[in-house]
């Protein structure tokens, strides 16, 4: 599961150009699967950013959410696997 999560993280960072803090703030609801976009919210430049998801990145995110993401009620997309399971800090 960690490898699946880390692949999704790296692809998202590499293909969208978002920053570490922006990545950690992404929530499940920020992904528009049908449009193939991820809403990043306020960036360092104090702008809202909607980044396109390339096919490979979207597939890696879907694989993570469906197969590897811990089954908890957290709205955050990326979670740690070390107990207690929580959002990246």
Biopython code that builds the backbone (N, CA, C, O; Angstrom):
import numpy as np
from Bio.PDB.StructureBuilder import StructureBuilder

atoms = [
    (1, "UNK", "N", (0.800, -1.220, 0.000)),
    (1, "UNK", "CA", (0.000, 0.000, 0.000)),
    (1, "UNK", "C", (0.838, 1.278, 0.000)),
    (1, "UNK", "O", (0.462, 2.270, -0.624)),
    (2, "UNK", "N", (1.967, 1.252, 0.696)),
    (2, "UNK", "CA", (2.817, 2.444, 0.760)),
    (2, "UNK", "C", (3.370, 2.767, -0.628)),
    (2, "UNK", "O", (3.422, 3.933, -1.019)),
    (3, "UNK", "N", (3.780, 1.744, -1.368)),
    (3, "UNK", "CA", (4.307, 1.967, -2.715)),
    (3, "UNK", "C", (3.247, 2.552, -3.639)),
    (3, "UNK", "O", (3.556, 3.417, -4.459)),
    (4, "UNK", "N", (2.003, 2.095, -3.521)),
    (4, "UNK", "CA", (0.907, 2.600, -4.343)),
    (4, "UNK", "C", (0.653, 4.070, -4.014)),
    (4, "UNK", "O", (0.480, 4.895, -4.911)),
    (5, "UNK", "N", (0.632, 4.387, -2.714)),
    (5, "UNK", "CA", (0.433, 5.776, -2.296)),
    (5, "UNK", "C", (1.574, 6.662, -2.771)),
    (5, "UNK", "O", (1.341, 7.743, -3.312)),
    (6, "UNK", "N", (2.792, 6.213, -2.573)),
    (6, "UNK", "CA", (3.946, 7.023, -2.936)),
    (6, "UNK", "C", (4.023, 7.260, -4.441)),
    (6, "UNK", "O", (4.438, 8.335, -4.875)),
    (7, "UNK", "N", (3.635, 6.283, -5.232)),
    (7, "UNK", "CA", (3.610, 6.460, -6.693)),
    (7, "UNK", "C", (2.590, 7.538, -7.064)),
    (7, "UNK", "O", (2.869, 8.395, -7.902)),
    (8, "UNK", "N", (1.419, 7.496, -6.444)),
    (8, "UNK", "CA", (0.393, 8.497, -6.718)),
    (8, "UNK", "C", (0.878, 9.892, -6.301)),
    (8, "UNK", "O", (0.656, 10.865, -7.022)),
    (9, "UNK", "N", (1.527, 9.992, -5.164)),
    (9, "UNK", "CA", (2.057, 11.268, -4.681)),
    (9, "UNK", "C", (3.083, 11.820, -5.670)),
    (9, "UNK", "O", (3.003, 12.983, -6.065)),
    (10, "UNK", "N", (4.036, 10.995, -6.066)),
    (10, "UNK", "CA", (5.097, 11.460, -6.959)),
    (10, "UNK", "C", (4.558, 11.865, -8.328)),
    (10, "UNK", "O", (4.978, 12.879, -8.886)),
    (11, "UNK", "N", (3.636, 11.084, -8.866)),
    (11, "UNK", "CA", (3.058, 11.441, -10.159)),
    (11, "UNK", "C", (2.264, 12.744, -10.067)),
    (11, "UNK", "O", (2.327, 13.576, -10.972)),
    (12, "UNK", "N", (1.526, 12.919, -8.989)),
    (12, "UNK", "CA", (0.747, 14.146, -8.830)),
    (12, "UNK", "C", (1.666, 15.362, -8.713)),
    (12, "UNK", "O", (1.405, 16.398, -9.325)),
    (13, "UNK", "N", (2.728, 15.242, -7.937)),
    (13, "UNK", "CA", (3.686, 16.334, -7.801)),
    (13, "UNK", "C", (4.371, 16.640, -9.133)),
    (13, "UNK", "O", (4.517, 17.803, -9.509)),
    (14, "UNK", "N", (4.789, 15.593, -9.840)),
    (14, "UNK", "CA", (5.551, 15.769, -11.074)),
    (14, "UNK", "C", (4.705, 16.312, -12.219)),
    (14, "UNK", "O", (5.203, 17.080, -13.042)),
    (15, "UNK", "N", (3.446, 15.928, -12.283)),
    (15, "UNK", "CA", (2.637, 16.313, -13.445)),
    (15, "UNK", "C", (1.824, 17.582, -13.242)),
    (15, "UNK", "O", (1.340, 18.161, -14.214)),
    (16, "UNK", "N", (1.664, 18.025, -12.004)),
    (16, "UNK", "CA", (0.861, 19.225, -11.769)),
    (16, "UNK", "C", (1.695, 20.416, -11.308)),
    (16, "UNK", "O", (1.259, 21.560, -11.443)),
    (17, "UNK", "N", (2.873, 20.169, -10.771)),
    (17, "UNK", "CA", (3.714, 21.259, -10.285)),
    (17, "UNK", "C", (3.265, 21.831, -8.959)),
    (17, "UNK", "O", (3.719, 22.907, -8.568)),
    (18, "UNK", "N", (2.378, 21.132, -8.251)),
    (18, "UNK", "CA", (1.939, 21.652, -6.955)),
    (18, "UNK", "C", (3.043, 21.471, -5.921)),
    (18, "UNK", "O", (3.974, 20.689, -6.113)),
    (19, "UNK", "N", (2.924, 22.189, -4.849)),
    (19, "UNK", "CA", (3.921, 22.153, -3.775)),
    (19, "UNK", "C", (3.511, 21.150, -2.692)),
    (19, "UNK", "O", (2.375, 20.679, -2.646)),
    (20, "UNK", "N", (4.460, 20.851, -1.841)),
    (20, "UNK", "CA", (4.255, 19.880, -0.770)),
    (20, "UNK", "C", (3.055, 20.235, 0.109)),
    (20, "UNK", "O", (2.215, 19.376, 0.373)),
    (21, "UNK", "N", (2.963, 21.464, 0.558)),
    (21, "UNK", "CA", (1.863, 21.881, 1.426)),
    (21, "UNK", "C", (0.523, 21.801, 0.720)),
    (21, "UNK", "O", (-0.488, 21.459, 1.333)),
    (22, "UNK", "N", (0.512, 22.118, -0.572)),
    (22, "UNK", "CA", (-0.713, 22.032, -1.353)),
    (22, "UNK", "C", (-1.141, 20.577, -1.512)),
    (22, "UNK", "O", (-2.330, 20.263, -1.452)),
    (23, "UNK", "N", (-0.172, 19.697, -1.714)),
    (23, "UNK", "CA", (-0.453, 18.269, -1.832)),
    (23, "UNK", "C", (-1.086, 17.731, -0.547)),
    (23, "UNK", "O", (-2.060, 16.980, -0.593)),
    (24, "UNK", "N", (-0.526, 18.119, 0.590)),
    (24, "UNK", "CA", (-1.036, 17.614, 1.866)),
    (24, "UNK", "C", (-2.438, 18.119, 2.175)),
    (24, "UNK", "O", (-3.159, 17.501, 2.958)),
    (25, "UNK", "N", (-2.834, 19.241, 1.566)),
    (25, "UNK", "CA", (-4.153, 19.814, 1.833)),
    (25, "UNK", "C", (-5.249, 19.263, 0.927)),
    (25, "UNK", "O", (-6.427, 19.532, 1.161)),
    (26, "UNK", "N", (-4.890, 18.500, -0.099)),
    (26, "UNK", "CA", (-5.903, 17.980, -1.030)),
    (26, "UNK", "C", (-6.819, 17.003, -0.314)),
    (26, "UNK", "O", (-6.370, 16.124, 0.422)),
    (27, "UNK", "N", (-8.111, 17.177, -0.548)),
    (27, "UNK", "CA", (-9.112, 16.282, 0.024)),
    (27, "UNK", "C", (-9.759, 15.477, -1.087)),
    (27, "UNK", "O", (-9.667, 15.838, -2.261)),
    (28, "UNK", "N", (-10.409, 14.394, -0.719)),
    (28, "UNK", "CA", (-11.053, 13.523, -1.709)),
    (28, "UNK", "C", (-12.012, 14.301, -2.603)),
    (28, "UNK", "O", (-12.082, 14.046, -3.805)),
    (29, "UNK", "N", (-12.737, 15.230, -2.037)),
    (29, "UNK", "CA", (-13.723, 16.002, -2.799)),
    (29, "UNK", "C", (-13.083, 16.955, -3.801)),
    (29, "UNK", "O", (-13.777, 17.495, -4.663)),
    (30, "UNK", "N", (-11.782, 17.170, -3.706)),
    (30, "UNK", "CA", (-11.086, 18.076, -4.620)),
    (30, "UNK", "C", (-10.778, 17.432, -5.976)),
    (30, "UNK", "O", (-10.340, 18.114, -6.903)),
    (31, "UNK", "N", (-11.004, 16.143, -6.089)),
    (31, "UNK", "CA", (-10.734, 15.451, -7.347)),
    (31, "UNK", "C", (-12.028, 15.330, -8.137)),
    (31, "UNK", "O", (-13.014, 14.775, -7.652)),
    (32, "UNK", "N", (-12.017, 15.850, -9.345)),
    (32, "UNK", "CA", (-13.153, 15.718, -10.260)),
    (32, "UNK", "C", (-12.771, 14.631, -11.260)),
    (32, "UNK", "O", (-12.090, 14.890, -12.252)),
    (33, "UNK", "N", (-13.218, 13.422, -10.982)),
    (33, "UNK", "CA", (-12.837, 12.263, -11.793)),
    (33, "UNK", "C", (-13.352, 12.388, -13.226)),
    (33, "UNK", "O", (-12.652, 12.020, -14.169)),
    (34, "UNK", "N", (-14.553, 12.896, -13.392)),
    (34, "UNK", "CA", (-15.151, 12.992, -14.725)),
    (34, "UNK", "C", (-14.443, 14.034, -15.597)),
    (34, "UNK", "O", (-14.241, 13.816, -16.792)),
    (35, "UNK", "N", (-14.074, 15.151, -14.999)),
    (35, "UNK", "CA", (-13.391, 16.211, -15.746)),
    (35, "UNK", "C", (-11.882, 15.963, -15.840)),
    (35, "UNK", "O", (-11.203, 16.577, -16.663)),
    (36, "UNK", "N", (-11.360, 15.068, -15.001)),
    (36, "UNK", "CA", (-9.929, 14.806, -14.988)),
    (36, "UNK", "C", (-9.139, 15.976, -14.446)),
    (36, "UNK", "O", (-8.124, 16.377, -15.016)),
    (37, "UNK", "N", (-9.622, 16.530, -13.320)),
    (37, "UNK", "CA", (-8.980, 17.695, -12.712)),
    (37, "UNK", "C", (-8.886, 17.539, -11.201)),
    (37, "UNK", "O", (-9.657, 16.809, -10.577)),
    (38, "UNK", "N", (-7.922, 18.244, -10.639)),
    (38, "UNK", "CA", (-7.798, 18.310, -9.188)),
    (38, "UNK", "C", (-7.747, 19.785, -8.789)),
    (38, "UNK", "O", (-6.966, 20.564, -9.336)),
    (39, "UNK", "N", (-8.589, 20.150, -7.833)),
    (39, "UNK", "CA", (-8.608, 21.523, -7.311)),
    (39, "UNK", "C", (-7.633, 21.604, -6.158)),
    (39, "UNK", "O", (-7.733, 20.852, -5.188)),
    (40, "UNK", "N", (-6.697, 22.515, -6.271)),
    (40, "UNK", "CA", (-5.652, 22.625, -5.257)),
    (40, "UNK", "C", (-6.004, 23.663, -4.206)),
    (40, "UNK", "O", (-5.464, 23.616, -3.100)),
    (41, "UNK", "N", (-6.880, 24.588, -4.510)),
    (41, "UNK", "CA", (-7.224, 25.629, -3.546)),
    (41, "UNK", "C", (-6.235, 26.755, -3.613)),
    (41, "UNK", "O", (-5.673, 27.024, -4.674)),
    (42, "UNK", "N", (-6.010, 27.419, -2.507)),
    (42, "UNK", "CA", (-5.118, 28.577, -2.477)),
    (42, "UNK", "C", (-3.670, 28.141, -2.576)),
    (42, "UNK", "O", (-3.187, 27.364, -1.753)),
    (43, "UNK", "N", (-2.982, 28.645, -3.585)),
    (43, "UNK", "CA", (-1.573, 28.329, -3.784)),
    (43, "UNK", "C", (-0.715, 29.396, -3.115)),
    (43, "UNK", "O", (-1.228, 30.323, -2.487)),
    (44, "UNK", "N", (0.579, 29.254, -3.257)),
    (44, "UNK", "CA", (1.495, 30.219, -2.662)),
    (44, "UNK", "C", (1.241, 31.622, -3.200)),
    (44, "UNK", "O", (1.417, 32.604, -2.479)),
    (45, "UNK", "N", (0.833, 31.720, -4.454)),
    (45, "UNK", "CA", (0.529, 33.014, -5.055)),
    (45, "UNK", "C", (-0.869, 33.508, -4.705)),
    (45, "UNK", "O", (-1.353, 34.475, -5.293)),
    (46, "UNK", "N", (-1.519, 32.846, -3.750)),
    (46, "UNK", "CA", (-2.853, 33.204, -3.274)),
    (46, "UNK", "C", (-3.906, 33.125, -4.391)),
    (46, "UNK", "O", (-4.824, 33.942, -4.469)),
    (47, "UNK", "N", (-3.736, 32.109, -5.253)),
    (47, "UNK", "CA", (-4.688, 31.877, -6.336)),
    (47, "UNK", "C", (-5.278, 30.486, -6.181)),
    (47, "UNK", "O", (-4.669, 29.591, -5.594)),
    (48, "UNK", "N", (-6.479, 30.328, -6.723)),
    (48, "UNK", "CA", (-7.062, 28.993, -6.803)),
    (48, "UNK", "C", (-6.500, 28.321, -8.041)),
    (48, "UNK", "O", (-6.422, 28.936, -9.105)),
    (49, "UNK", "N", (-6.110, 27.066, -7.908)),
    (49, "UNK", "CA", (-5.526, 26.328, -9.015)),
    (49, "UNK", "C", (-6.341, 25.074, -9.271)),
    (49, "UNK", "O", (-6.648, 24.319, -8.349)),
    (50, "UNK", "N", (-6.686, 24.863, -10.522)),
    (50, "UNK", "CA", (-7.299, 23.606, -10.951)),
    (50, "UNK", "C", (-6.330, 23.002, -11.949)),
    (50, "UNK", "O", (-6.117, 23.550, -13.031)),
    (51, "UNK", "N", (-5.745, 21.871, -11.583)),
    (51, "UNK", "CA", (-4.728, 21.233, -12.416)),
    (51, "UNK", "C", (-5.318, 20.018, -13.124)),
    (51, "UNK", "O", (-6.087, 19.261, -12.532)),
    (52, "UNK", "N", (-4.957, 19.834, -14.386)),
    (52, "UNK", "CA", (-5.436, 18.657, -15.104)),
    (52, "UNK", "C", (-4.729, 17.396, -14.602)),
    (52, "UNK", "O", (-3.558, 17.428, -14.224)),
    (53, "UNK", "N", (-5.464, 16.298, -14.607)),
    (53, "UNK", "CA", (-4.877, 15.008, -14.246)),
    (53, "UNK", "C", (-4.572, 14.254, -15.531)),
    (53, "UNK", "O", (-5.475, 13.938, -16.305)),
    (54, "UNK", "N", (-3.308, 13.972, -15.751)),
    (54, "UNK", "CA", (-2.952, 13.135, -16.884)),
    (54, "UNK", "C", (-3.492, 11.728, -16.633)),
    (54, "UNK", "O", (-3.746, 11.350, -15.489)),
    (55, "UNK", "N", (-3.660, 10.976, -17.677)),
    (55, "UNK", "CA", (-4.263, 9.644, -17.554)),
    (55, "UNK", "C", (-3.500, 8.761, -16.558)),
    (55, "UNK", "O", (-4.108, 8.095, -15.720)),
    (56, "UNK", "N", (-2.179, 8.760, -16.655)),
    (56, "UNK", "CA", (-1.373, 7.915, -15.758)),
    (56, "UNK", "C", (-1.510, 8.363, -14.298)),
    (56, "UNK", "O", (-1.581, 7.531, -13.394)),
    (57, "UNK", "N", (-1.546, 9.666, -14.076)),
    (57, "UNK", "CA", (-1.692, 10.192, -12.724)),
    (57, "UNK", "C", (-3.066, 9.858, -12.169)),
    (57, "UNK", "O", (-3.186, 9.427, -11.022)),
    (58, "UNK", "N", (-4.107, 10.055, -12.976)),
    (58, "UNK", "CA", (-5.463, 9.712, -12.549)),
    (58, "UNK", "C", (-5.598, 8.237, -12.228)),
    (58, "UNK", "O", (-6.260, 7.869, -11.257)),
    (59, "UNK", "N", (-4.977, 7.389, -13.032)),
    (59, "UNK", "CA", (-5.027, 5.949, -12.786)),
    (59, "UNK", "C", (-4.306, 5.590, -11.487)),
    (59, "UNK", "O", (-4.770, 4.739, -10.729)),
    (60, "UNK", "N", (-3.169, 6.243, -11.233)),
    (60, "UNK", "CA", (-2.425, 5.987, -9.990)),
    (60, "UNK", "C", (-3.227, 6.452, -8.773)),
    (60, "UNK", "O", (-3.234, 5.778, -7.743)),
    (61, "UNK", "N", (-3.900, 7.597, -8.886)),
    (61, "UNK", "CA", (-4.740, 8.083, -7.784)),
    (61, "UNK", "C", (-5.917, 7.150, -7.543)),
    (61, "UNK", "O", (-6.240, 6.840, -6.396)),
    (62, "UNK", "N", (-6.555, 6.703, -8.610)),
    (62, "UNK", "CA", (-7.682, 5.781, -8.464)),
    (62, "UNK", "C", (-7.233, 4.480, -7.820)),
    (62, "UNK", "O", (-7.924, 3.940, -6.957)),
    (63, "UNK", "N", (-6.077, 3.974, -8.237)),
    (63, "UNK", "CA", (-5.538, 2.742, -7.657)),
    (63, "UNK", "C", (-5.300, 2.918, -6.160)),
    (63, "UNK", "O", (-5.617, 2.033, -5.365)),
    (64, "UNK", "N", (-4.742, 4.064, -5.784)),
    (64, "UNK", "CA", (-4.498, 4.346, -4.367)),
    (64, "UNK", "C", (-5.809, 4.418, -3.588)),
    (64, "UNK", "O", (-5.950, 3.779, -2.544)),
    (65, "UNK", "N", (-6.764, 5.192, -4.092)),
    (65, "UNK", "CA", (-8.030, 5.373, -3.368)),
    (65, "UNK", "C", (-8.789, 4.050, -3.249)),
    (65, "UNK", "O", (-9.338, 3.745, -2.190)),
    (66, "UNK", "N", (-8.823, 3.282, -4.301)),
    (66, "UNK", "CA", (-9.615, 2.047, -4.301)),
    (66, "UNK", "C", (-8.933, 0.872, -3.616)),
    (66, "UNK", "O", (-9.608, 0.041, -3.007)),
    (67, "UNK", "N", (-7.605, 0.785, -3.703)),
    (67, "UNK", "CA", (-6.918, -0.410, -3.199)),
    (67, "UNK", "C", (-6.033, -0.208, -1.981)),
    (67, "UNK", "O", (-5.828, -1.147, -1.211)),
    (68, "UNK", "N", (-5.503, 0.994, -1.789)),
    (68, "UNK", "CA", (-4.468, 1.135, -0.768)),
    (68, "UNK", "C", (-4.794, 2.125, 0.339)),
    (68, "UNK", "O", (-4.250, 2.011, 1.437)),
    (69, "UNK", "N", (-5.660, 3.085, 0.084)),
    (69, "UNK", "CA", (-5.949, 4.116, 1.094)),
    (69, "UNK", "C", (-6.643, 3.482, 2.291)),
    (69, "UNK", "O", (-7.608, 2.737, 2.120)),
    (70, "UNK", "N", (-6.162, 3.770, 3.515)),
    (70, "UNK", "CA", (-6.820, 3.216, 4.703)),
    (70, "UNK", "C", (-8.295, 3.602, 4.747)),
    (70, "UNK", "O", (-8.668, 4.710, 4.363)),
    (71, "UNK", "N", (-9.113, 2.696, 5.210)),
    (71, "UNK", "CA", (-10.562, 2.910, 5.275)),
    (71, "UNK", "C", (-10.910, 3.670, 6.554)),
    (71, "UNK", "O", (-11.338, 3.081, 7.547)),
    (72, "UNK", "N", (-10.719, 4.984, 6.510)),
    (72, "UNK", "CA", (-11.042, 5.855, 7.634)),
    (72, "UNK", "C", (-11.901, 7.007, 7.115)),
    (72, "UNK", "O", (-12.019, 7.199, 5.905)),
    (73, "UNK", "N", (-12.494, 7.766, 8.020)),
    (73, "UNK", "CA", (-13.403, 8.844, 7.656)),
    (73, "UNK", "C", (-12.708, 10.174, 7.374)),
    (73, "UNK", "O", (-13.382, 11.199, 7.269)),
    (74, "UNK", "N", (-11.426, 10.187, 7.254)),
    (74, "UNK", "CA", (-10.702, 11.433, 6.994)),
    (74, "UNK", "C", (-11.013, 11.941, 5.592)),
    (74, "UNK", "O", (-11.055, 11.158, 4.643)),
    (75, "UNK", "N", (-11.234, 13.256, 5.456)),
    (75, "UNK", "CA", (-11.481, 13.819, 4.130)),
    (75, "UNK", "C", (-10.196, 13.988, 3.310)),
    (75, "UNK", "O", (-10.253, 14.162, 2.093)),
    (76, "UNK", "N", (-9.042, 13.936, 3.978)),
    (76, "UNK", "CA", (-7.772, 14.129, 3.287)),
    (76, "UNK", "C", (-7.487, 12.981, 2.328)),
    (76, "UNK", "O", (-7.773, 11.821, 2.626)),
    (77, "UNK", "N", (-6.922, 13.319, 1.175)),
    (77, "UNK", "CA", (-6.623, 12.308, 0.172)),
    (77, "UNK", "C", (-5.498, 11.395, 0.624)),
    (77, "UNK", "O", (-5.651, 10.174, 0.639)),
    (78, "UNK", "N", (-4.384, 11.976, 0.987)),
    (78, "UNK", "CA", (-3.218, 11.165, 1.342)),
    (78, "UNK", "C", (-3.102, 11.012, 2.855)),
    (78, "UNK", "O", (-3.133, 11.989, 3.603)),
    (79, "UNK", "N", (-2.969, 9.767, 3.280)),
    (79, "UNK", "CA", (-2.910, 9.439, 4.704)),
    (79, "UNK", "C", (-1.641, 8.660, 5.013)),
    (79, "UNK", "O", (-1.082, 7.982, 4.150)),
    (80, "UNK", "N", (-1.199, 8.769, 6.255)),
    (80, "UNK", "CA", (-0.062, 7.960, 6.708)),
    (80, "UNK", "C", (-0.560, 6.544, 6.997)),
    (80, "UNK", "O", (-1.752, 6.337, 7.228)),
    (81, "UNK", "N", (0.322, 5.604, 6.983)),
    (81, "UNK", "CA", (-0.051, 4.235, 7.317)),
    (81, "UNK", "C", (0.374, 3.859, 8.729)),
    (81, "UNK", "O", (0.060, 2.770, 9.209)),
    (82, "UNK", "N", (1.087, 4.761, 9.391)),
    (82, "UNK", "CA", (1.531, 4.524, 10.754)),
    (82, "UNK", "C", (0.416, 4.889, 11.720)),
    (82, "UNK", "O", (-0.111, 6.000, 11.656)),
    (83, "UNK", "N", (0.042, 3.969, 12.624)),
    (83, "UNK", "CA", (-1.028, 4.290, 13.579)),
    (83, "UNK", "C", (-0.633, 5.451, 14.484)),
    (83, "UNK", "O", (0.526, 5.533, 14.893)),
    (84, "UNK", "N", (-1.541, 6.331, 14.802)),
    (84, "UNK", "CA", (-2.897, 6.384, 14.285)),
    (84, "UNK", "C", (-2.901, 6.961, 12.870)),
    (84, "UNK", "O", (-2.180, 7.914, 12.575)),
    (85, "UNK", "N", (-3.717, 6.373, 12.004)),
    (85, "UNK", "CA", (-3.806, 6.822, 10.612)),
    (85, "UNK", "C", (-4.322, 8.252, 10.609)),
    (85, "UNK", "O", (-5.342, 8.557, 11.228)),
    (86, "UNK", "N", (-3.614, 9.117, 9.913)),
    (86, "UNK", "CA", (-3.989, 10.538, 9.862)),
    (86, "UNK", "C", (-3.445, 11.144, 8.574)),
    (86, "UNK", "O", (-2.689, 10.507, 7.840)),
    (87, "UNK", "N", (-3.841, 12.372, 8.318)),
    (87, "UNK", "CA", (-3.344, 13.094, 7.148)),
    (87, "UNK", "C", (-1.856, 13.335, 7.278)),
    (87, "UNK", "O", (-1.317, 13.388, 8.384)),
    (88, "UNK", "N", (-1.192, 13.483, 6.137)),
    (88, "UNK", "CA", (0.228, 13.853, 6.144)),
    (88, "UNK", "C", (0.389, 15.159, 6.887)),
    (88, "UNK", "O", (-0.455, 16.049, 6.781)),
    (89, "UNK", "N", (1.460, 15.276, 7.635)),
    (89, "UNK", "CA", (1.743, 16.531, 8.339)),
    (89, "UNK", "C", (2.982, 17.153, 7.773)),
    (89, "UNK", "O", (3.399, 18.220, 8.224)),
]
sb = StructureBuilder()
sb.init_structure("model")
sb.init_model(0)
sb.init_chain("A")
sb.init_seg("    ")
for serial, (resi, resn, name, xyz) in enumerate(atoms, 1):
    if name == "N":
        sb.init_residue(resn, " ", resi, " ")
    sb.init_atom(name, np.array(xyz, "f"), 0.0, 1.0, " ", f" {name:<3s}", serial, name[0])
structure = sb.get_structure()
